[in-house]
Amino acid sequence: MAIPLFTTISYNTTATHRHRYLHHPIFSYNKQLLCCASSSPPVSSNFVGSSEAGVCLSIGTHLIPHPDKVEKGGEDAFFVSSHGGGVIAVADGVSGWAEKDVNPALFSRELMTNASIFVQDQEVDYNPRNLIRKAHAATTSIGSATAVVAMLERNGTLKIANVGDCGLRVIRKGQIVYSTSPQEHYFDCPYQLSSEAIGQTFLDATVTTVELMEEDTIVVGSDGLFDNVFDREIVSVLNSCNNVSDAAKALANLAHNHSKDTSFDSPYSQEARTQGFDVPWWKKIMGMKLTGGKLDDVTVIVGQVKSSLSS
C-alpha cells in the first residue's frame, strides 16, 4: 500500500502492496485517449500521433486491474494525445487514502482529465512540467498521485517530467538508453502530487530531455509494471513482439503474472530487502528470503517513434 504523506505506518517483516488501476477509454475530438477507472475487463488500444511533418508516436496500451479491484476499479488514470509528436501521461493514485475513507481513484482521474484539457494550453507551452502544474492546480479532489508526463516534439526531442514512481524507459536497438529514477521519501512512500500542502508540486518533478530516433521505443507505466518486471525482461518482450499493442499486452500480462508469484524474486522484493525488510532471522538461517511480486494494477503504454509521413 502506498503511503500518503499525512500518516506514518509501521512496517512488519513482510512487504506491503500498493493497489492501483485504470480503465474505460473515452475518445475526444482532438485525437486524445483518456482512460480512467471502471469495472471493465483489461483494455487494449492503439493510437497514432500527428500527421504533420517530423516524427510521432505509434502507441499501444494495456491495462490489468489488481485482482481484488476488478469490480470497483482502481486508482490509475492516463491519457495519450496526438498533440505535437505525441503526449503520454500516467497518474497512479496513492491507495493509502482509502484508510481515510477517501476514494484514491478520484484524484488521479481528475488530474489526468485536467492534463488532457490543458495539453494544448498556451501557458503550458508544450512543457511537461507546466502541464503538471496546470493540471495539479485545477484538481480539487482529495487525495494524491504519482505522475509521469512525456511529450515528443516533431524534431525527436522527448521531454519528460516525473513525480514519484511511475516510470519510463527508452529502448534503442535492443538496449535501454534511458530510465527514469523513482522518487521516494522512504520505501513505499513515493513523491506525490497531493491535495495537501505537505505534498510535492511541479517544482519537485525530475525533468529530462532525450533525443529520440525513428524506431526507438518508449515504455511508460505505473509502478505495477516496474515493480514486477526487470528491464532485461522489458527488452526481451519488445524483441519478441511485432507491434506496440502486442508489446503492451505482453508486458502487462508478464507483470500481472509476476505479481501473483510468491516465489518470484521481483524488483520490488529485491528493493524491500535492500531497505531492511525481509523474513525473520530463523527463516534466514534456513536459506529463505523475502520474495514475491507486488499485487497491483498494471498500466503499460508502449510508443514507437515513426516518421509522421509514413504513419
TORBA-33635 format. One line per 5 residues: number of its first residue (from 1); their letters; for each residue x, z, y of N, C-alpha, C. Coordinates in steps of 0.2 Angstrom, whole numbers, plus 5000, padded with zeros to 4 digits. Atoms other than C-alpha are relative to their C-alpha. Layout:
<recs>
NUM	A	X,Z,Y,X,Z,Y,X,Z,Y | ...
</recs>
This chain:
<recs>
1	MAIPL	5004,5000,4994,5000,5000,5000,5004,5000,5006 | 4997,5000,4993,5007,4995,5017,4998,5006,5004 | 5001,4994,4996,5009,5010,5029,4999,4998,5007 | 5001,5001,4993,5001,5009,5046,5005,5005,5004 | 4996,4996,4996,5011,5017,5060,4997,5007,5002
6	FTTIS	5003,4994,4998,4999,5031,5063,5000,5005,4995 | 5000,4995,5006,5002,5040,5047,5007,5000,4997 | 4994,5000,5004,5016,5046,5036,4997,5002,4993 | 5002,4999,5007,5014,5045,5017,5006,5002,4996 | 4994,4998,5005,5025,5054,5004,5000,4996,4994
11	YNTTA	5000,5004,5006,5031,5044,4990,5002,5004,4994 | 4998,4997,5006,5032,5049,4972,5005,4995,4997 | 4995,5004,5004,5044,5041,4959,4998,4993,4998 | 5002,5007,5002,5033,5025,4956,4999,4996,5006 | 5001,5005,4994,5032,5010,4968,4993,5000,5001
16	THRHR	5007,5001,4998,5017,5009,4978,4999,4992,5001 | 5002,5007,5000,5007,4992,4980,4996,4999,5007 | 5004,5003,4994,5001,4983,4996,4995,4996,4998 | 5005,5004,5002,4985,4974,4995,4998,4996,5006 | 5001,5005,4995,4982,4958,5005,4997,4994,4997
21	YLHHP	5004,5005,5003,4972,4942,5003,4997,4995,5005 | 5003,5004,4996,4964,4927,5011,4996,4994,4997 | 5003,5005,5003,4952,4913,5008,4995,4996,5005 | 5006,5004,4996,4937,4901,5014,5003,4996,5005 | 4998,5004,4995,4943,4886,5023,4995,4998,5005
26	IFSYN	5004,5002,4995,4935,4882,5039,5003,4994,5005 | 4996,5005,4997,4939,4865,5047,4997,4999,5007 | 5002,5001,4993,4938,4862,5066,5002,4993,5002 | 5000,5007,4998,4938,4846,5076,5007,4998,5002 | 4994,5002,4998,4956,4846,5082,5005,5001,4994
31	KQLLC	4996,5000,5006,4963,4845,5064,5004,5006,4999 | 4997,4993,5001,4966,4863,5061,4996,5002,4993 | 5003,4996,5005,4963,4873,5045,5001,5007,5001 | 5000,4993,4999,4958,4891,5047,4998,5003,4994 | 5002,4997,5006,4957,4902,5032,5000,5008,5001
36	CASSS	5001,4993,4999,4951,4920,5031,4996,5002,4994 | 5002,4997,5006,4944,4932,5018,4993,4998,4998 | 5007,5000,5003,4929,4929,5007,5000,5002,4993 | 5000,4999,5007,4924,4931,4989,5001,4994,4996 | 4999,5006,5004,4928,4914,4984,5006,5000,4995
41	PPVSS	4994,5001,5004,4940,4909,4970,5006,4998,5003 | 4994,5002,4997,4958,4904,4973,4999,4993,5003 | 5002,5006,4996,4958,4890,4986,5007,4996,5001 | 4994,5004,4999,4970,4875,4987,4997,4995,5005 | 5002,5005,4995,4970,4862,5001,5007,4996,5002
46	NFVGS	4995,5004,4998,4981,4848,5008,4999,4998,5007 | 5001,5001,4993,4984,4845,5026,5006,4996,5003 | 4995,5004,4997,4994,4832,5035,5000,5000,5008 | 4999,4999,4992,5001,4833,5053,4999,4994,5004 | 5001,5005,4995,5002,4822,5068,5001,4993,4998
51	SEAGV	4999,5007,5001,5001,4803,5068,5005,4997,5005 | 4996,5002,4995,5012,4802,5083,5007,4999,4998 | 4993,5001,5002,5030,4796,5083,5004,5006,4999 | 4996,4994,5002,5043,4808,5075,4999,5002,4993 | 5001,4997,5006,5041,4820,5061,4994,5004,5000
56	CLSIG	5005,4996,5000,5027,4830,5055,5000,5003,4993 | 5000,4997,5007,5022,4841,5040,4994,4998,4996 | 5005,5001,5005,5013,4837,5025,4999,5007,4996 | 5001,4993,5002,5005,4854,5019,4996,5001,4995 | 5005,4998,5005,4998,4861,5004,5000,5008,5000
61	THLIP	5001,4993,5000,4991,4879,5002,4997,5002,4993 | 5003,4997,5005,4986,4890,4988,4999,5008,5001 | 5001,4993,4998,4978,4907,4989,4997,5004,4993 | 5003,4996,5005,4975,4920,4975,4999,5007,5002 | 5001,4993,4998,4967,4937,4978,5003,5005,4996
66	HPDKV	4998,4994,5005,4973,4954,4972,4994,5001,4995 | 5005,4999,5005,4964,4957,4956,4994,5005,5001 | 5006,4995,4999,4954,4972,4962,4996,4998,5006 | 5004,5002,4994,4948,4962,4978,4997,4994,5000 | 5003,5007,5001,4941,4946,4971,4993,5000,5003
71	EKGGE	5007,4999,4998,4923,4952,4975,4999,5001,5008 | 5001,4998,4993,4925,4959,4993,5005,4996,5004 | 4995,5003,4996,4940,4948,4998,5006,5005,5001 | 4994,4996,4999,4956,4955,5005,5002,4999,5007 | 4998,4999,4993,4967,4956,5021,5005,4995,5003
76	DAFFV	4996,5005,4998,4977,4940,5023,4995,4995,5004 | 5004,5005,4997,4972,4926,5035,5006,4995,5002 | 4995,5004,4998,4981,4910,5040,4997,4994,5003 | 5003,5007,4998,4979,4893,5049,5006,4995,5001 | 4995,5005,4999,4988,4877,5050,4997,4995,5005
81	SSHGG	5002,5004,4995,4987,4864,5064,5004,4994,5000 | 4996,5006,4999,4992,4846,5067,5003,4999,5007 | 4997,5000,4993,4997,4850,5085,5007,4999,5000 | 4993,5001,5000,5014,4844,5089,5002,4997,4993 | 4998,5002,5007,5023,4841,5072,4997,5004,4995
86	GVIAV	5003,4996,5004,5013,4854,5064,5001,5008,5001 | 5000,4993,4999,5009,4873,5065,4998,5003,4994 | 5003,4996,5006,5008,4886,5051,5001,5007,5003 | 5000,4993,4998,5004,4904,5054,4996,5004,4994 | 5002,4996,5005,5001,4918,5042,5000,5007,5002
91	ADGVS	5000,4993,4998,4995,4936,5045,4998,5004,4994 | 5002,4996,5006,4994,4950,5032,4998,5007,5002 | 5003,4994,4997,4983,4964,5036,5003,5006,4996 | 4997,4994,5003,4990,4982,5033,4995,5004,4997 | 5006,4997,5004,4979,4989,5019,5000,5008,5001
96	GWAEK	5001,4993,4999,4983,5007,5024,4994,5002,5004 | 5006,4999,4996,4969,5006,5037,4994,5002,4996 | 5006,4999,5004,4957,5007,5023,4999,5008,4999 | 5000,4993,5000,4961,5026,5022,4996,5003,5006 | 5003,4998,4994,4954,5027,5039,4993,4997,5001
101	DVNPA	5006,5004,5000,4938,5018,5034,4999,4994,5005 | 4999,5006,4996,4944,5003,5044,5001,4994,4995 | 4999,5005,5004,4942,4986,5035,5007,4996,5002 | 4993,5003,4997,4961,4979,5036,4999,4993,5001 | 5000,5007,4999,4955,4961,5035,4998,4998,5007
106	LFSRE	5003,5002,4993,4946,4961,5052,5006,4999,5005 | 4995,5001,4995,4962,4962,5062,5004,4994,4999 | 4996,5006,5001,4972,4949,5053,4996,4993,5001 | 5004,5006,4999,4957,4937,5053,4999,4998,5007 | 5001,5001,4993,4954,4939,5071,5006,4998,5004
111	LMTNA	4994,5002,4997,4972,4937,5075,5002,4993,4999 | 4999,5008,5002,4973,4920,5066,4995,4996,5003 | 5005,5004,4996,4957,4915,5074,5002,4999,5007 | 4998,5001,4993,4964,4918,5091,5006,4996,5000 | 4994,5005,5000,4980,4909,5086,4998,4993,5000
116	SIFVQ	5003,5007,5000,4970,4894,5082,4997,4998,5006 | 5003,5001,4994,4961,4895,5098,5005,4998,5005 | 4995,5000,4994,4977,4897,5109,5006,4995,4998 | 4994,5004,5002,4989,4885,5099,5001,4994,5005 | 4999,5005,4995,4986,4871,5112,5000,5002,5008
121	DQEVD	5001,4997,4994,4985,4883,5127,5007,4998,5004 | 4994,5002,4996,4997,4878,5142,5005,5006,5000 | 4996,4994,5000,5003,4896,5143,5005,5001,4994 | 4996,5000,5006,5009,4895,5125,5006,4996,5000 | 4995,5005,4999,5019,4880,5129,5004,4999,4993
126	YNPRN	4997,5001,5007,5022,4877,5110,5005,5004,4998 | 4995,4995,5002,5031,4893,5108,4997,5005,4996 | 5003,4995,5005,5028,4904,5093,4999,5007,5002 | 5000,4993,4997,5032,4920,5102,4994,5000,5005 | 5005,5000,4995,5020,4915,5116,4993,5000,4996
131	LIRKA	5006,5001,5004,5007,4911,5103,4998,5007,4997 | 5001,4994,5003,5009,4928,5095,4997,5005,5006 | 5002,4996,4995,5007,4936,5112,4993,4999,5002 | 5007,5002,4998,4991,4927,5117,4995,5002,4995 | 5005,4998,5005,4983,4930,5100,4999,5007,4999
136	HAATT	5000,4993,5001,4988,4948,5099,4996,5003,5006 | 5003,4997,4994,4982,4952,5117,4992,4999,5000 | 5007,5001,5000,4965,4944,5113,4996,5003,4994 | 5003,4997,5006,4962,4953,5097,4998,5007,5001 | 5003,4993,4998,4950,4968,5099,4999,5004,4993
141	SIGSA	5001,4996,5006,4948,4973,5080,5005,5006,5000 | 4996,4994,5001,4955,4990,5075,5004,4998,4994 | 4996,5001,5006,4970,4988,5063,5007,4998,5002 | 4993,5002,4999,4987,4980,5061,5001,4994,4995 | 4998,5005,5004,4995,4965,5053,5007,4998,5001
146	TAVVA	4994,5004,4999,5012,4957,5050,4998,4993,5001 | 5002,5007,4999,5013,4939,5055,5007,4996,5001 | 4995,5005,4999,5024,4923,5055,4997,4994,5003 | 5002,5006,4997,5022,4908,5066,5005,4995,5000 | 4995,5005,5000,5031,4892,5063,4997,4993,5004
151	MLERN	5002,5005,4996,5030,4877,5075,5005,4994,4999 | 4995,5005,5001,5038,4860,5071,4999,4995,5006 | 5000,5005,4995,5042,4849,5086,5001,4993,4996 | 4999,5007,5003,5042,4830,5083,5007,4997,4999 | 4993,5002,5001,5060,4829,5085,5004,5004,4995
156	GTLKI	4997,4997,5006,5063,4840,5070,5002,5007,5001 | 4998,4993,4999,5066,4857,5078,4994,5004,4998 | 5004,4995,5002,5057,4871,5069,5001,5006,5004 | 5000,4994,4996,5053,4886,5080,4996,5005,4996 | 5003,4995,5004,5049,4902,5071,5000,5007,5004
161	ANVGD	5001,4994,4998,5043,4919,5076,4997,5005,4995 | 5002,4996,5005,5041,4933,5064,5000,5008,5002 | 5000,4993,4999,5035,4951,5065,4998,5003,4993 | 5001,4997,5006,5036,4961,5049,5003,4996,4994 | 4998,5002,5006,5037,4955,5031,4997,4994,4997
166	CGLRV	5002,5007,5002,5028,4938,5030,5007,4996,5000 | 4993,5003,5000,5042,4926,5026,5000,4992,5000 | 4999,5007,5000,5048,4908,5027,5007,4998,4997 | 4994,5003,5002,5061,4898,5018,5001,4993,5002 | 4999,5007,4999,5069,4881,5022,5004,4998,4994
171	IRKGQ	4997,5002,5006,5074,4871,5007,5002,4993,5001 | 4998,5007,4999,5085,4855,5008,5005,4999,4994 | 4997,5003,5006,5091,4845,4993,5002,5006,4995 | 5000,4995,5006,5088,4860,4981,5004,5006,5002 | 4997,4994,4998,5096,4873,4992,4997,5003,5006
176	IVYST	5003,4997,4994,5089,4886,5003,5005,5001,5006 | 4995,5000,4994,5097,4884,5020,4998,5005,5006 | 5002,4994,4995,5087,4897,5030,4995,5004,4997 | 5005,4995,5002,5077,4913,5026,4999,5004,5006 | 5002,4994,4996,5068,4925,5037,5002,5006,4997
181	SPQEH	4998,4993,5003,5073,4943,5035,4994,5005,5002 | 5005,4996,4999,5059,4956,5033,5002,5006,5005 | 4999,4994,4996,5057,4969,5047,4997,5006,4998 | 5003,4994,5002,5054,4987,5042,5002,5006,5003 | 4998,4993,4998,5053,5004,5049,5004,5004,4995
186	YFDCP	4998,4998,5006,5056,5010,5032,4997,4997,4994 | 5003,5004,5006,5052,5005,5014,4992,5000,5000 | 5007,5001,5000,5034,4998,5013,4997,5002,5007 | 5003,4999,4993,5031,5001,5032,5003,4995,5004 | 4997,5006,4996,5034,4984,5040,4998,5001,5007
191	YQLSS	5002,5001,4993,5034,4980,5058,4993,4997,5000 | 5007,5002,5000,5016,4976,5063,4997,5000,5007 | 5004,5000,4994,5006,4970,5077,4994,5004,4999 | 5005,4995,5001,4993,4983,5080,4995,5001,5006 | 5005,4998,4995,4978,4989,5089,5002,5006,5004
196	EAIGQ	4997,4994,4997,4988,5005,5093,5006,4999,5004 | 4994,5001,4996,5001,5007,5106,5006,5001,4997 | 4993,4998,5003,5014,5013,5094,5002,4994,4996 | 4998,5006,5004,5014,4996,5085,5005,4995,5004 | 4996,5005,4997,5025,4981,5089,4996,4995,5004
201	TFLDA	5003,5005,4996,5022,4967,5101,5004,4993,4998 | 4996,5006,5000,5028,4949,5103,5007,5001,5001 | 4993,4999,4999,5044,4956,5110,5004,5002,4995 | 4996,4998,5006,5049,4963,5093,5001,4994,4995 | 5000,5006,5004,5047,4946,5085,5008,4998,4999
206	TVTTV	4994,5003,5001,5063,4939,5077,4998,4992,5001 | 5001,5007,4998,5064,4921,5085,5006,4996,4998 | 4994,5004,5003,5074,4907,5077,4998,4993,5001 | 5002,5008,5000,5075,4888,5078,5005,4997,4995 | 4997,5004,5006,5080,4877,5063,4999,4993,5001
211	ELMEE	5001,5007,5000,5084,4859,5064,4999,4997,4993 | 5002,5003,5007,5075,4850,5050,5001,4993,5000 | 4999,5007,5002,5077,4833,5042,4994,4998,4996 | 5005,5002,5005,5065,4822,5033,5001,5002,4993 | 5000,4998,5007,5061,4828,5016,5002,5007,4999
216	DTIVV	4999,4993,5000,5066,4846,5020,4993,5003,4998 | 5006,4997,5002,5053,4858,5013,5000,5007,5003 | 5001,4993,4998,5047,4874,5021,4995,5004,4995 | 5004,4996,5004,5039,4888,5011,4998,5006,5004 | 5002,4994,4996,5029,4901,5021,4995,5004,4996
221	GSDGL	5005,4996,5004,5019,4916,5013,5000,5007,5002 | 5000,4993,4999,5014,4933,5014,5005,5004,4995 | 4995,4996,5004,5024,4947,5005,4998,5000,4993 | 5002,5001,5006,5014,4944,4990,5004,4995,4996 | 4995,5005,5003,5025,4929,4987,5007,5002,4999
226	FDNVF	4993,4999,5000,5042,4935,4991,5001,5007,4997 | 4999,4994,5004,5040,4952,4983,5000,4999,4993 | 5001,5001,5007,5036,4944,4967,5004,4994,4997 | 4997,5006,5002,5046,4928,4967,5007,5000,5003 | 4993,5001,4997,5065,4926,4969,5001,4993,5003
231	DREIV	4999,5007,4996,5072,4912,4980,5002,4995,4995 | 4998,5005,5005,5080,4904,4965,4994,4997,4996 | 5006,5002,5003,5063,4903,4957,4996,4995,5004 | 5003,5005,4995,5056,4895,4973,5003,4993,4999 | 4996,5007,5000,5069,4881,4972,4998,4997,4993
236	SVLNS	5001,5003,5007,5066,4878,4953,4993,4998,5000 | 5007,5002,5000,5047,4877,4956,4999,4994,5004 | 5000,5006,4996,5049,4865,4970,5003,4994,4997 | 4996,5006,5003,5061,4854,4960,4995,4997,4994 | 5004,5002,5006,5048,4853,4946,4993,4997,5002
241	CNNVS	5006,5002,4998,5033,4848,4957,5000,4993,5004 | 5000,5007,4997,5028,4831,4963,4997,5000,5007 | 5003,5000,4993,5019,4836,4979,4999,5007,5003 | 5000,4994,4997,5016,4850,4991,4994,5005,4997 | 5006,4996,5003,4999,4855,4984,5001,5003,4993
246	DAAKA	4998,4997,5007,5006,4857,4966,5005,5005,5001 | 4995,4995,4999,5020,4866,4973,4997,5007,5002 | 5003,4994,4998,5010,4879,4982,4996,5003,4995 | 5004,4998,5006,4998,4881,4967,5005,5004,4995 | 4995,4997,5005,5013,4884,4955,5003,5006,5003
251	LANLA	4996,4994,4997,5022,4896,4967,4995,5006,5000 | 5005,4995,5000,5006,4906,4969,4998,5003,4993 | 5002,4997,5007,5002,4907,4951,5006,5004,4997 | 4994,4996,5002,5020,4912,4947,5000,5007,5003 | 5000,4994,4997,5019,4926,4960,4994,5005,4997
256	HNHSK	5006,4996,5003,5002,4932,4953,5002,5002,4993 | 4999,4998,5007,5008,4932,4935,5006,5005,5000 | 4995,4995,4999,5024,4941,4940,4997,5007,5002 | 5002,4994,4997,5014,4954,4950,4996,5004,4995 | 5003,4996,5005,5005,4959,4934,5004,5002,4994
261	DTSFD	4995,4999,5006,5020,4960,4923,5004,5007,5001 | 4997,4994,4999,5026,4978,4922,5007,5000,4998 | 4993,5000,5003,5042,4973,4913,5004,4996,5005 | 4996,5005,4996,5047,4960,4926,5004,5004,5006 | 4996,4997,4995,5062,4966,4937,4999,4996,5007
266	SPYSQ	5002,5004,4994,5054,4959,4953,5005,5002,5006 | 4997,4998,4993,5062,4958,4971,4997,5007,5002 | 5003,4994,4998,5050,4972,4975,5003,5006,4996 | 4997,4994,5004,5056,4984,4961,5007,5001,5001 | 4993,4999,4998,5074,4980,4965,5001,5003,5006
271	EARTQ	4999,4997,4993,5072,4984,4983,4998,5007,5000 | 5003,4993,5001,5062,5000,4978,5006,5004,4998 | 4995,4996,5003,5077,5006,4968,5006,5001,5005 | 4995,5000,4995,5089,5002,4982,4998,5006,5005 | 5003,4996,4995,5078,5013,4993,4999,5007,4997
276	GFDVP	5000,4993,5003,5079,5028,4980,4994,5001,4996 | 5006,4999,5004,5063,5025,4971,5001,4998,4993 | 4998,5002,5006,5065,5025,4953,4996,5005,4995 | 5003,4995,5005,5059,5033,4936,5004,5006,5000 | 4997,4994,5000,5063,5051,4933,5007,5000,4996
281	WWKKI	4993,5000,5003,5081,5056,4928,5000,5000,4992 | 5000,5000,5007,5076,5059,4910,4998,4993,4997 | 5001,5007,5003,5070,5041,4908,5006,4996,5002 | 4994,5004,4999,5086,5035,4916,5005,5001,4995 | 4995,4999,5005,5096,5043,4903,4999,4997,4993
286	MGMKL	5002,5004,5006,5086,5033,4890,5001,4993,5002 | 4999,5007,4999,5091,5017,4899,4995,4997,5004 | 5006,5003,4997,5075,5015,4908,5001,5000,5008 | 5000,5000,4993,5072,5010,4926,4994,4997,5003 | 5006,5002,4997,5058,5006,4938,5000,4992,5000
291	TGGKL	5001,5007,5000,5052,4988,4935,4993,4998,5002 | 5007,5002,4999,5036,4978,4938,5000,4996,5007 | 5002,5003,4993,5029,4966,4951,4996,5004,5004 | 5004,4997,4996,5019,4971,4965,4993,4997,5001 | 5007,5003,4999,5000,4968,4964,4998,4999,5007
296	DDVTV	5001,5002,4993,4995,4959,4980,4996,4994,5000 | 5002,5007,4999,4986,4945,4987,5006,4995,5001 | 4995,5005,4999,4996,4929,4987,4998,4994,5004 | 5001,5005,4995,4997,4917,5001,5006,4995,5000 | 4994,5005,5000,5008,4901,4999,4998,4994,5004
301	IVGQV	5000,5006,4996,5010,4887,5011,5006,4996,4999 | 4994,5004,5001,5022,4873,5007,4999,4994,5004 | 5000,5006,4996,5026,4860,5020,5006,4996,4999 | 4994,5005,5001,5037,4844,5018,5000,4996,5006 | 4999,5003,4994,5044,4836,5033,5000,4992,4998
306	KSSLS	5001,5008,5001,5039,4817,5034,5000,4997,5007 | 5001,5004,4994,5040,4803,5046,4993,4999,5002 | 5007,5000,4999,5023,4804,5055,4998,4993,5000 | 5002,5007,5000,5023,4785,5055,4999,4998,4993 | 5001,5002,5007,5025,4784,5036,4994,5004,4997
311	S	5006,4996,5003,5012,4798,5033,4993,4998,5002
</recs>
